[in-house]
Amino acid sequence: MSRQNFSVARVETRTRESIGKYERHNERKNEHYGNMNVDLSRTPMNVHFKSCGALTYNETLDRLVSDGKVTLRGLKKDAKIFDEMILDVNTDYFETHGGYEYARRFYAEAYRFAVKVYGEDNILSAVMHADEVNLALSEQYGEPVYHYHMHIVALPVVEKQVLWTKRCKNPELVGTVKEVVQQVSHSKKWKSPQAVDEQGNPLYDERGKAVLVPTYSILQDEFFEHMQNAGFNDFVRGERGSTAENKTSLQYQIDKDKERLAQIQEKIASADEELSTILPVRASAEIIDAMGKKTLTGKVQMSAEDYGYLSNLAKECLVNRRTVQILESNNRFLSDKVKSLKAELAELKEKCRPYLEALKAAPQKVKNLIDGILKSLRKTAPEQDKGIFHKPPEKEMKSSPWDLTVPARKSKPKKKENFER
């Protein structure tokens, strides 16, 4: 059963201090991505429409400031300097229209929209991600399905007139324009306009305050209209305040994390049991100390039987010591993984808390709402042919990129020794 495709355009703000971790994600500078479902074998397929090259985002900002192209005048140290715009349409849209190549064309046009919003000189980075796996759809279709979307990091710049003050020696210049600068200001860039009625009259609420139109809502409208005018259709503007897609993804992620957590805890229990069953030492210290006789030269003489016995014990000790080291290392790795998954699970539960509370408080209403939506979709939406879904050009993956199974370590078979004296 197909679902309605919808577009998303949103903006997140970043400070100079916080931008680093988002840069590492956007530019794929991390070696590992934990539970973010990134398939690093496809990372070369990501498309950069704008890049900082060898510089970081902060270094590029410093260069723009030193060149006089933008100014941070009057901003606090922890001010919101960077905008990260995420442009997106749900995964099914690209799969049904040709996959990767269609996504490249779509986001090339989406980048032109971003240039209209910020100006190309103020965009530091624009990259289409093609390496993030949609786990829910991959499991549904039995093959890797990738979620195409674009991250744009830009400076929210507005033109600002700097006036001559009273301290100017020439009184005639006071109040006139001294210079025009490109000021970085998120609040001014995204200042909400006042809403108007059908006749164009400004609207006020019951307390007499102006009714404002959320600027991000306007951004959603403009992105949708731009892409429609460019010939990209078959999707609608994202519903205001809708979180249906996020809810589905988060709930799926929670369920999978619970499964992984149970598997890892089982591995830890197995490792602990194996540690406790390592072969015990077969001779006490007293027996070993009593072996052999000292000669006049200080050397120890012993029978061939005692020597063979001690030699076998030494070999067995080395094998057991190595086994303990391997098991302890595996135990530490699995324990750390459990802590990481517990933290991620707690975060995902917090994100899903409103939806779960609503389901708990009014389960019948939620069920009726979902049944109504599904019934409506069944009447209007035809079944989609799974055969039209895009298959990635690379070789078939030998194993799932999100599989956390730890390979079992094979130990060499031990030669049986007869330790009977």
KAJO-V917488 format. One record per helix or strand of 2 or more residues. SS is the DSSP state (A for helix, B for strand). FROM is the first residue (numbers start at 0). TO is the last residue. If there is no record, write none. Layout:
<<SS,FROM,TO> <SS,FROM,TO>>
//
This chain:
<<B,5,14> <A,18,25> <A,39,44> <B,46,49> <A,56,65> <B,79,88> <A,90,94> <A,99,117> <A,119,121> <B,122,128> <B,131,132> <A,134,140> <B,148,154> <B,156,162> <A,170,172> <B,176,183> <A,185,188> <A,214,228> <B,235,236> <A,243,275> <A,284,288> <B,292,293> <B,299,300> <A,303,360> <A,362,379> <A,385,387>>
//
